[in-house]
């Protein structure tokens, strides 16, 4: 497979959002995707972009993507956060994910970030194997916390 990795462009966002929805189905949480096309496009290509991405093309069709953003740690400094790597089922096993991951790593190195981090579901053994190939470190001591918009509104309103 001759897969081409290139920086994502605004016209790629509809296909990227399809891949996000495909990932959500795989992760058993399709209802959790609440972002819309306009928001995703603006967040990546508007006046104040927050994410950077790459797409993997095979014969002109996008078969994978990676989305990252800068994160700041008071202990480590600037770090790259890998939000998602998604590869279509048909393109898996052809090193598309590897090429996308290495592109993210190169971006982190170019910007002299102190490292790159991501999350992986505990039951996703294929993802564990993928990241293990790179010598990934896992933390069992940190819990992921979050509040959704409605919860935030309740907090601010009280």
TORPA-4810 file (N, C-alpha, C, O; in nm, 3 decimals):
<nodes>
NODE_1_0.084_-0.119_0.000_0.000_0.000_0.000_0.088_0.124_0.000_0.177_0.138_0.084_X
NODE_2_0.063_0.213_-0.094_0.136_0.338_-0.100_0.053_0.447_-0.031_-0.024_0.519_-0.096_X
NODE_3_0.070_0.458_0.099_-0.006_0.553_0.180_0.071_0.684_0.188_0.191_0.686_0.216_X
NODE_4_0.000_0.792_0.164_0.059_0.925_0.172_0.007_0.994_0.298_-0.114_1.000_0.320_X
NODE_5_0.097_1.046_0.380_0.060_1.123_0.498_0.082_1.270_0.466_0.188_1.309_0.418_X
NODE_6_-0.020_1.350_0.492_-0.007_1.494_0.469_-0.081_1.569_0.578_-0.168_1.514_0.645_X
NODE_7_-0.046_1.694_0.593_-0.112_1.780_0.692_-0.259_1.796_0.652_-0.290_1.817_0.535_X
NODE_8_-0.347_1.786_0.749_-0.490_1.802_0.724_-0.519_1.944_0.678_-0.453_2.039_0.720_X
NODE_9_-0.620_1.957_0.593_-0.666_2.087_0.544_-0.814_2.099_0.574_-0.882_2.000_0.602_X
NODE_10_-0.864_2.221_0.570_-1.004_2.248_0.608_-1.102_2.160_0.530_-1.202_2.115_0.586_X
NODE_11_-1.075_2.135_0.403_-1.168_2.054_0.323_-1.168_1.907_0.364_-1.255_1.832_0.319_X
NODE_12_-1.073_1.864_0.448_-1.068_1.726_0.497_-1.158_1.703_0.617_-1.187_1.588_0.652_X
NODE_13_-1.204_1.809_0.680_-1.276_1.795_0.807_-1.402_1.709_0.797_-1.427_1.631_0.889_X
NODE_14_-1.483_1.718_0.692_-1.599_1.628_0.687_-1.559_1.481_0.696_-1.623_1.404_0.768_X
NODE_15_-1.457_1.440_0.624_-1.412_1.301_0.629_-1.351_1.269_0.766_-1.369_1.160_0.818_X
NODE_16_-1.279_1.365_0.823_-1.221_1.344_0.955_-1.330_1.323_1.060_-1.317_1.239_1.148_X
NODE_17_-1.439_1.400_1.049_-1.549_1.383_1.143_-1.615_1.246_1.125_-1.659_1.185_1.223_X
NODE_18_-1.622_1.197_1.002_-1.672_1.061_0.979_-1.584_0.959_1.051_-1.634_0.864_1.112_X
NODE_19_-1.452_0.979_1.045_-1.361_0.888_1.113_-1.377_0.897_1.264_-1.367_0.796_1.333_X
NODE_20_-1.401_1.016_1.316_-1.426_1.032_1.459_-1.549_0.952_1.499_-1.549_0.883_1.601_X
NODE_21_-1.653_0.960_1.418_-1.776_0.885_1.448_-1.753_0.734_1.438_-1.809_0.657_1.515_X
NODE_22_-1.669_0.693_1.343_-1.634_0.552_1.331_-1.560_0.505_1.457_-1.585_0.396_1.508_X
NODE_23_-1.469_0.589_1.505_-1.396_0.556_1.628_-1.492_0.547_1.746_-1.479_0.456_1.829_X
NODE_24_-1.586_0.639_1.755_-1.682_0.637_1.866_-1.765_0.510_1.865_-1.795_0.455_1.971_X
NODE_25_-1.802_0.463_1.748_-1.875_0.335_1.739_-1.788_0.220_1.789_-1.834_0.135_1.865_X
NODE_26_-1.663_0.219_1.747_-1.569_0.116_1.791_-1.551_0.120_1.942_-1.542_0.015_2.007_X
NODE_27_-1.545_0.240_1.998_-1.524_0.255_2.142_-1.655_0.246_2.221_-1.659_0.272_2.341_X
NODE_28_-1.762_0.207_2.151_-1.892_0.181_2.214_-1.953_0.305_2.277_-2.020_0.297_2.380_X
NODE_29_-1.931_0.421_2.215_-1.984_0.545_2.269_-2.025_0.643_2.160_-1.985_0.759_2.164_X
NODE_30_-2.104_0.600_2.062_-2.138_0.690_1.951_-2.214_0.815_1.996_-2.203_0.919_1.931_X
NODE_31_-2.289_0.807_2.104_-2.365_0.922_2.152_-2.276_1.028_2.216_-2.321_1.140_2.239_X
NODE_32_-2.152_0.996_2.242_-2.061_1.092_2.305_-2.007_1.196_2.206_-1.956_1.300_2.248_X
NODE_33_-2.017_1.169_2.076_-1.969_1.266_1.977_-2.074_1.376_1.963_-2.181_1.354_1.907_X
NODE_34_-2.042_1.493_2.015_-2.135_1.606_2.009_-2.081_1.720_1.925_-2.153_1.817_1.898_X
NODE_35_-1.956_1.712_1.884_-1.898_1.818_1.801_-1.965_1.816_1.664_-2.001_1.710_1.613_X
NODE_36_-1.982_1.935_1.606_-2.038_1.940_1.471_-1.929_1.983_1.373_-1.819_2.022_1.412_X
NODE_37_-1.962_1.975_1.248_-1.866_2.004_1.142_-1.809_2.144_1.152_-1.688_2.163_1.140_X
NODE_38_-1.895_2.243_1.173_-1.849_2.383_1.179_-1.753_2.404_1.295_-1.651_2.472_1.281_X
NODE_39_-1.786_2.347_1.411_-1.700_2.363_1.527_-1.565_2.297_1.504_-1.461_2.356_1.535_X
NODE_40_-1.566_2.176_1.450_-1.440_2.106_1.426_-1.354_2.180_1.325_-1.232_2.190_1.342_X
NODE_41_-1.418_2.231_1.221_-1.342_2.306_1.120_-1.283_2.433_1.181_-1.165_2.464_1.160_X
NODE_42_-1.364_2.507_1.257_-1.316_2.630_1.319_-1.203_2.602_1.419_-1.106_2.677_1.426_X
NODE_43_-1.217_2.493_1.497_-1.116_2.459_1.597_-0.983_2.420_1.534_-0.878_2.430_1.598_X
NODE_44_-0.986_2.376_1.410_-0.861_2.338_1.343_-0.809_2.441_1.245_-0.689_2.447_1.219_X
NODE_45_-0.901_2.524_1.189_-0.861_2.612_1.080_-0.915_2.753_1.092_-0.897_2.835_1.002_X
NODE_46_-0.981_2.783_1.203_-1.036_2.917_1.224_-0.929_3.014_1.269_-0.810_2.985_1.257_X
NODE_47_-0.969_3.129_1.320_-0.874_3.233_1.360_-0.787_3.194_1.479_-0.678_3.250_1.496_X
NODE_48_-0.831_3.101_1.561_-0.752_3.059_1.678_-0.752_2.906_1.686_-0.815_2.849_1.774_X
NODE_49_-0.682_2.839_1.594_-0.685_2.692_1.591_-0.627_2.631_1.718_-0.530_2.681_1.775_X
NODE_50_-0.689_2.521_1.762_-0.642_2.452_1.881_-0.587_2.313_1.850_-0.518_2.254_1.934_X
NODE_51_-0.616_2.261_1.733_-0.562_2.130_1.699_-0.489_2.134_1.566_-0.512_2.220_1.482_X
NODE_52_-0.399_2.038_1.551_-0.327_2.017_1.426_-0.350_1.870_1.389_-0.357_1.784_1.476_X
NODE_53_-0.360_1.844_1.261_-0.386_1.706_1.223_-0.319_1.666_1.093_-0.269_1.749_1.017_X
NODE_54_-0.319_1.537_1.072_-0.266_1.477_0.950_-0.366_1.374_0.901_-0.439_1.314_0.980_X
NODE_55_-0.368_1.355_0.771_-0.453_1.252_0.713_-0.366_1.155_0.635_-0.260_1.190_0.583_X
NODE_56_-0.413_1.031_0.629_-0.347_0.927_0.551_-0.434_0.901_0.430_-0.553_0.870_0.443_X
NODE_57_-0.375_0.913_0.312_-0.449_0.891_0.188_-0.398_0.767_0.118_-0.278_0.739_0.114_X
NODE_58_-0.492_0.693_0.063_-0.462_0.578_-0.020_-0.546_0.591_-0.146_-0.669_0.590_-0.141_X
NODE_59_-0.478_0.604_-0.258_-0.545_0.622_-0.387_-0.646_0.736_-0.382_-0.756_0.727_-0.437_X
NODE_60_-0.607_0.845_-0.316_-0.689_0.966_-0.311_-0.797_0.966_-0.205_-0.865_1.067_-0.188_X
NODE_61_-0.815_0.856_-0.134_-0.917_0.848_-0.029_-0.852_0.854_0.108_-0.748_0.792_0.131_X
NODE_62_-0.912_0.929_0.198_-0.861_0.938_0.335_-0.899_0.812_0.410_-1.017_0.781_0.426_X
NODE_63_-0.797_0.739_0.457_-0.819_0.613_0.528_-0.773_0.621_0.674_-0.784_0.523_0.748_X
NODE_64_-0.723_0.736_0.714_-0.679_0.752_0.853_-0.650_0.896_0.884_-0.638_0.980_0.794_X
NODE_65_-0.638_0.924_1.014_-0.608_1.060_1.058_-0.546_1.056_1.196_-0.561_0.959_1.271_X
NODE_66_-0.477_1.164_1.228_-0.427_1.187_1.364_-0.454_1.332_1.398_-0.435_1.420_1.314_X
NODE_67_-0.499_1.357_1.520_-0.527_1.492_1.568_-0.452_1.511_1.700_-0.462_1.428_1.790_X
NODE_68_-0.378_1.622_1.710_-0.299_1.653_1.828_-0.320_1.798_1.869_-0.372_1.879_1.792_X
NODE_69_-0.279_1.830_1.989_-0.277_1.969_2.033_-0.171_1.987_2.140_-0.127_1.891_2.203_X
NODE_70_-0.132_2.111_2.160_-0.032_2.141_2.260_-0.095_2.141_2.399_-0.205_2.193_2.419_X
NODE_71_-0.025_2.082_2.492_-0.066_2.080_2.631_0.050_2.134_2.714_0.167_2.119_2.676_X
NODE_72_0.019_2.195_2.823_0.125_2.249_2.908_0.124_2.181_3.044_0.020_2.170_3.107_X
NODE_73_0.239_2.137_3.087_0.257_2.077_3.219_0.347_2.168_3.301_0.454_2.208_3.255_X
NODE_74_0.305_2.201_3.422_0.391_2.284_3.508_0.516_2.207_3.549_0.613_2.268_3.594_X
NODE_75_0.515_2.076_3.535_0.633_1.996_3.568_0.721_1.970_3.448_0.843_1.962_3.461_X
NODE_76_0.660_1.957_3.330_0.736_1.913_3.212_0.744_2.018_3.101_0.827_2.006_3.011_X
NODE_77_0.660_2.121_3.106_0.658_2.221_3.000_0.564_2.182_2.887_0.466_2.110_2.909_X
NODE_78_0.593_2.230_2.767_0.507_2.202_2.651_0.518_2.055_2.612_0.626_1.998_2.603_X
NODE_79_0.401_1.996_2.590_0.394_1.855_2.550_0.290_1.843_2.440_0.198_1.926_2.431_X
NODE_80_0.303_1.743_2.357_0.204_1.719_2.252_0.106_1.616_2.303_0.146_1.509_2.349_X
NODE_81_-0.023_1.647_2.293_-0.126_1.553_2.330_-0.185_1.494_2.203_-0.238_1.566_2.119_X
NODE_82_-0.177_1.364_2.190_-0.234_1.292_2.077_-0.378_1.259_2.113_-0.404_1.168_2.191_X
NODE_83_-0.471_1.332_2.056_-0.613_1.312_2.085_-0.664_1.183_2.022_-0.728_1.102_2.089_X
NODE_84_-0.636_1.164_1.896_-0.685_1.045_1.827_-0.596_1.007_1.710_-0.545_1.092_1.637_X
NODE_85_-0.579_0.878_1.695_-0.535_0.818_1.569_-0.649_0.725_1.529_-0.692_0.642_1.609_X
NODE_86_-0.696_0.741_1.408_-0.803_0.656_1.357_-0.761_0.604_1.220_-0.717_0.680_1.134_X
NODE_87_-0.774_0.475_1.202_-0.746_0.412_1.073_-0.867_0.324_1.040_-0.912_0.246_1.123_X
NODE_88_-0.917_0.337_0.919_-1.032_0.256_0.879_-0.997_0.108_0.891_-0.881_0.069_0.877_X
NODE_89_-1.097_0.029_0.916_-1.075_-0.114_0.934_-1.006_-0.175_0.812_-0.917_-0.259_0.827_X
NODE_90_-1.045_-0.134_0.693_-0.988_-0.190_0.571_-0.839_-0.157_0.555_-0.766_-0.232_0.490_X
NODE_91_-0.794_-0.047_0.614_-0.655_-0.006_0.598_-0.566_-0.050_0.714_-0.445_-0.027_0.710_X
NODE_92_-0.623_-0.113_0.815_-0.542_-0.159_0.929_-0.450_-0.272_0.887_-0.480_-0.350_0.797_X
NODE_93_-0.336_-0.277_0.954_-0.238_-0.381_0.924_-0.141_-0.343_0.814_-0.060_-0.425_0.771_X
NODE_94_-0.149_-0.218_0.767_-0.061_-0.172_0.660_0.027_-0.056_0.704_0.074_0.022_0.621_X
NODE_95_0.048_-0.044_0.835_0.139_0.054_0.896_0.091_0.199_0.880_0.170_0.292_0.893_X
NODE_96_-0.038_0.218_0.852_-0.094_0.353_0.842_-0.086_0.422_0.977_-0.044_0.537_0.986_X
NODE_97_-0.125_0.351_1.083_-0.117_0.407_1.218_0.025_0.442_1.256_0.049_0.546_1.317_X
NODE_98_0.119_0.356_1.220_0.261_0.382_1.247_0.306_0.511_1.179_0.374_0.593_1.241_X
NODE_99_0.268_0.529_1.055_0.309_0.649_0.982_0.248_0.774_1.044_0.315_0.877_1.055_X
NODE_100_0.122_0.766_1.085_0.058_0.880_1.150_0.123_0.909_1.285_0.150_1.025_1.317_X
NODE_101_0.149_0.805_1.363_0.212_0.822_1.494_0.350_0.886_1.479_0.386_0.976_1.555_X
NODE_102_0.426_0.839_1.383_0.560_0.895_1.361_0.553_1.041_1.315_0.642_1.119_1.347_X
NODE_103_0.450_1.077_1.241_0.433_1.217_1.200_0.407_1.304_1.322_0.461_1.414_1.332_X
NODE_104_0.324_1.256_1.413_0.299_1.329_1.537_0.428_1.343_1.618_0.457_1.450_1.672_X
NODE_105_0.505_1.235_1.626_0.632_1.238_1.699_0.727_1.339_1.636_0.794_1.413_1.708_X
NODE_106_0.734_1.341_1.504_0.821_1.436_1.436_0.779_1.580_1.464_0.864_1.667_1.482_X
NODE_107_0.650_1.604_1.468_0.597_1.737_1.500_0.640_1.778_1.641_0.680_1.892_1.663_X
NODE_108_0.631_1.686_1.737_0.672_1.715_1.874_0.821_1.745_1.882_0.863_1.836_1.954_X
NODE_109_0.900_1.669_1.810_1.045_1.691_1.809_1.079_1.825_1.745_1.162_1.900_1.798_X
NODE_110_1.016_1.857_1.632_1.040_1.984_1.563_1.015_2.103_1.654_1.085_2.204_1.646_X
NODE_111_0.916_2.092_1.741_0.879_2.202_1.830_0.946_2.192_1.966_0.917_2.272_2.056_X
NODE_112_1.033_2.096_1.983_1.107_2.077_2.106_1.016_2.057_2.227_1.048_2.103_2.337_X
NODE_113_0.904_1.989_2.207_0.816_1.956_2.319_0.889_1.856_2.408_0.978_1.784_2.363_X
NODE_114_0.850_1.851_2.534_0.917_1.761_2.629_0.867_1.617_2.616_0.924_1.527_2.678_X
NODE_115_0.764_1.595_2.537_0.714_1.459_2.518_0.578_1.460_2.451_0.525_1.565_2.414_X
NODE_116_0.522_1.342_2.438_0.391_1.325_2.377_0.313_1.228_2.465_0.369_1.130_2.515_X
NODE_117_0.186_1.256_2.485_0.104_1.169_2.565_-0.033_1.148_2.502_-0.073_1.223_2.413_X
NODE_118_-0.103_1.046_2.548_-0.233_1.008_2.493_-0.303_0.921_2.595_-0.245_0.886_2.698_X
NODE_119_-0.426_0.886_2.566_-0.503_0.793_2.647_-0.539_0.672_2.562_-0.552_0.682_2.440_X
NODE_120_-0.556_0.560_2.627_-0.600_0.439_2.559_-0.694_0.365_2.654_-0.668_0.355_2.773_X
NODE_121_-0.803_0.315_2.599_-0.899_0.242_2.681_-0.837_0.112_2.733_-0.759_0.048_2.664_X
NODE_122_-0.873_0.075_2.855_-0.813_-0.044_2.916_-0.844_-0.171_2.838_-0.764_-0.265_2.840_X
NODE_123_-0.958_-0.179_2.771_-0.996_-0.301_2.700_-0.946_-0.306_2.556_-0.962_-0.408_2.489_X
NODE_124_-0.885_-0.199_2.506_-0.842_-0.194_2.366_-0.702_-0.256_2.353_-0.602_-0.184_2.343_X
NODE_125_-0.696_-0.388_2.353_-0.567_-0.457_2.352_-0.488_-0.433_2.223_-0.365_-0.435_2.224_X
NODE_126_-0.558_-0.410_2.111_-0.486_-0.380_1.987_-0.412_-0.247_1.999_-0.299_-0.235_1.953_X
NODE_127_-0.475_-0.149_2.061_-0.409_-0.020_2.084_-0.293_-0.037_2.181_-0.188_0.025_2.161_X
NODE_128_-0.308_-0.119_2.284_-0.198_-0.143_2.378_-0.078_-0.200_2.303_0.035_-0.155_2.322_X
NODE_129_-0.104_-0.300_2.218_0.006_-0.360_2.141_0.072_-0.257_2.050_0.194_-0.254_2.035_X
NODE_130_-0.012_-0.172_1.987_0.040_-0.069_1.898_0.137_0.021_1.973_0.250_0.041_1.928_X
NODE_131_0.096_0.077_2.087_0.180_0.170_2.162_0.296_0.099_2.232_0.402_0.159_2.251_X
NODE_132_0.278_-0.027_2.269_0.386_-0.102_2.332_0.506_-0.116_2.239_0.620_-0.121_2.285_X
NODE_133_0.480_-0.123_2.109_0.590_-0.135_2.012_0.687_-0.018_2.021_0.804_-0.031_1.985_X
NODE_134_0.640_0.097_2.069_0.724_0.216_2.081_0.784_0.230_2.219_0.857_0.326_2.245_X
NODE_135_0.755_0.137_2.309_0.806_0.145_2.445_0.726_0.242_2.531_0.782_0.307_2.619_X
NODE_136_0.596_0.252_2.507_0.511_0.347_2.579_0.511_0.320_2.729_0.521_0.206_2.774_X
NODE_137_0.498_0.428_2.805_0.482_0.421_2.949_0.335_0.442_2.982_0.269_0.524_2.919_X
NODE_138_0.285_0.368_3.080_0.146_0.381_3.122_0.142_0.417_3.270_0.221_0.366_3.349_X
NODE_139_0.050_0.503_3.306_0.033_0.542_3.445_-0.096_0.482_3.498_-0.203_0.503_3.440_X
NODE_140_-0.087_0.408_3.605_-0.206_0.351_3.669_-0.251_0.437_3.786_-0.356_0.412_3.846_X
NODE_141_-0.173_0.539_3.820_-0.204_0.617_3.938_-0.285_0.743_3.912_-0.339_0.802_4.006_X
NODE_142_-0.297_0.786_3.788_-0.371_0.908_3.756_-0.510_0.872_3.704_-0.523_0.788_3.615_X
NODE_143_-0.610_0.935_3.758_-0.746_0.917_3.710_-0.779_1.032_3.618_-0.732_1.144_3.639_X
NODE_144_-0.861_1.008_3.517_-0.906_1.113_3.428_-1.034_1.174_3.485_-1.132_1.103_3.506_X
NODE_145_-1.033_1.302_3.510_-1.151_1.372_3.559_-1.207_1.462_3.452_-1.133_1.510_3.366_X
NODE_146_-1.338_1.486_3.456_-1.399_1.578_3.360_-1.534_1.625_3.411_-1.596_1.560_3.495_X
NODE_147_-1.577_1.739_3.360_-1.711_1.792_3.381_-1.765_1.831_3.245_-1.694_1.892_3.165_X
NODE_148_-1.889_1.796_3.217_-1.952_1.833_3.090_-2.010_1.974_3.103_-2.020_2.028_3.213_X
NODE_149_-2.047_2.033_2.991_-2.093_2.171_2.986_-2.208_2.196_3.084_-2.207_2.297_3.156_X
NODE_150_-2.305_2.108_3.088_-2.418_2.130_3.179_-2.373_2.130_3.324_-2.426_2.206_3.405_X
NODE_151_-2.276_2.047_3.358_-2.222_2.046_3.493_-2.149_2.177_3.522_-2.161_2.233_3.631_X
NODE_152_-2.073_2.224_3.423_-2.003_2.352_3.440_-2.101_2.467_3.459_-2.079_2.555_3.543_X
NODE_153_-2.208_2.466_3.382_-2.309_2.570_3.396_-2.368_2.569_3.537_-2.389_2.675_3.597_X
NODE_154_-2.394_2.450_3.590_-2.446_2.438_3.726_-2.349_2.489_3.829_-2.388_2.550_3.929_X
NODE_155_-2.221_2.466_3.805_-2.116_2.512_3.896_-2.107_2.663_3.895_-2.098_2.726_4.001_X
NODE_156_-2.109_2.722_3.778_-2.098_2.866_3.763_-2.224_2.936_3.816_-2.216_3.047_3.869_X
NODE_157_-2.339_2.871_3.801_-2.464_2.930_3.843_-2.489_2.924_3.992_-2.580_2.989_4.041_X
NODE_158_-2.409_2.847_4.066_-2.435_2.832_4.210_-2.360_2.932_4.294_-2.373_2.932_4.417_X
</nodes>
